[in-house]
């Protein structure tokens, strides 16, 4: 489990595509401090298994489904990525519960400064994810735990504070970029429970 509090930004060293899937290699430092072969590391909010660790890199195999559902296949050597290790049992849940299981991708509309180091992020989300998102609710965008400030016609609006802007890859965003979206797992559980309840009452 992750919390959506990004520990560092790494950079893509390589992305090798295969007949089925790909292998991604990331250059980084902090998330490698206690990592070992098989450790989980979230890359842009996608939970990956760390392999072939060196002093400053790790690799991860990407399944075809991962490439289809996330923006990892869009990465190029030199691209920045958001990185987070799983929450330790003794840690604090500073963000919200993030599984690293991306629900889909949204389209960046704009990322605009609004003064005092703050930014406004606008993202168009897929219709099928709209029901899981609510005003003032939590959402993970490229692995970053964020609070929804506006939600209208499948467009999310989010205020980004200076610290978040500095600690993540948000400054790299361009209009039209794909971003990974993970909805709050609680919303999906509630939906299923309500559906089962409705069926039972028929």
N, C-alpha and C positions, 0 to 999 in steps of 0.2 A: 504494500500500500504506500502511496505517495501523498503529499500534501499540497502540491502546487506551488511550493516556495522554491524558486530556482536557486541552485547553489553556485552555478557558474555557467558561462557560455563557452562551449568548445567550438572547434572548427572542423569541418570535414576534410580529412586527409585523402580519402578515396571512396568512390562508390562504384563497385564492380558489378555489372549486371550479368546474370546467368540465364540459362534457358528457362529456369523457373526460379524466380526470386532474385536476390542480390546480396552482396556483402558490403556493409558500411563500416568504414574506419574513421574514428573520431580522435582528434588530438585534444587533450585536456589535462587537468592536473588534480583539482580538488576531489572529484568523484572517484579517483583512482587510489586515494590514500589508504582505504581499507578494502578495496575490491580484490576479488580473486576470480579465477575461472568459474563461470556460471553465475556470478552475481547479477542482480537485476539493476539496470540503470535506465531511467526514463530519458528519452531523447525526443525533444519537442512534444513531450507528453505521451510518447509511445514506450511502453515497458519492453525493453530488449534484454537479451542475455549476453553479458560481456564475455568475449572470447579473445584469445591471442593477445593477452595484456602485455604491454611493454611499460617502460618508465613513464611514457607520456601519451600512450594511445591505447585504445581498445577497439575491437571489431565486433560486429554483430551481424548475424544472418537475418535477412528480411524475407519473410514468406510472401508469395504472390498476393495473398489477402491483405497483408500489411501495406504493400505497395499500392494496392487498389484503394484502400480505405483511408490512407494518410497522405501527408505531403512529403514523406521521406524520399520518395522516388524523384522529387523535384530538385533535390539537393545537388550541389556541384562542389568540387574541391574548393575550399576557402569559405564556403557558406558557414555562417554561425548557427549554432543550435543551442537550445536551452537544455540544461542537464540537471538531474536531481537523483539522489540515491533514495532507496526506500526509507520510510520512517522507522527509526529504531524504537524498540518497545519502551524505552525510557524517555523518548522525545516528546515534544509538544506538537499538537495538531494545530499549527498556526494558520493554515489555509483551510482546506476542506478535504473530505475523503476523495482522493483521485486514484483510480485503479491503474491507469496507464493503458486502458482499453478504449481507443478512440472510436467515437460513434460515427464520425464522418468529417468532411472538410467544409469550411465556409470560404467565402470570397472576401478578401479585404477590399472595402470600399475606400476608406481614407484613414490616415493617421495624422492628425493635425495638432499643432501646439495651441494651448489655450491660456498660456501665461503662467509665470512663476514655476516653470519647469514641468507643468502638468500637460497631459496630452489627451485627446479625444479619439478613441478607436471605434470605427464603424465597420461592422462585418455583416454580410448577407449570409444567412444560414439556410440549409435545406428545409423544405416544408415539413419533412417528417420528423425533424428535431424540435420544431417550434413548441410542441405540447409539453416538452420536458423542461422548458426554460420559463422563468417567471421574473417579474420586476423585483429587484433586490436579492434575487437568488444567486447561487454560485454557478460558475461555469469554468472549465479549464480550456484555455486557448493556447495551443502549442505548449501545453503543460503548465501554464501559469494560472494559479487560482485567482479569479477575478470576480467582481460583483457587477451584476447587470444593472445599468443605470436607466436605460430605456430599451423597450422592445416593442416594435411596431412593424407590421407587414413583413415579418421575417428578417428584420434588420436589428441587430444588437448595437447598442451604444454603451461604451464603457469608458470611465475616467481612469487614466493611468497616472499614478503619482510619480514624482521624480525618481524615487528609489527603484521602483519596478522598471522604469524606462532604462535606468543605468545598469541594472543587474540582468537584463534579458536581451534577446535579439530583436526587440520591438523596433529599434531604430533602423533596422534593415528593411522593414516592410515597404512594399510598393503596391499601389493600386492594382488589383487583379490577382495578387498572390493568394495561394491556397493556404489556409491555416487549419490545424487540427482542432477538432471540437470534441470534448468529452462532457456529456451532461451529468448532472448530479445523479448518482446511482439510486438515491432515495426516491426520486421521481419515478424511475423505471419500476422499482419494487411496488410502489403505491399503485401504479397503473395496472400491474399484473394482478395484485390483490383485489382491486376493485372489479376487474374483469371476471375473476373467479367468483367473487361475491354475487355479481349480476347473474352469472350462469347458474349458480346454486339457487337463486331465487326464482328462476324461470319455472 
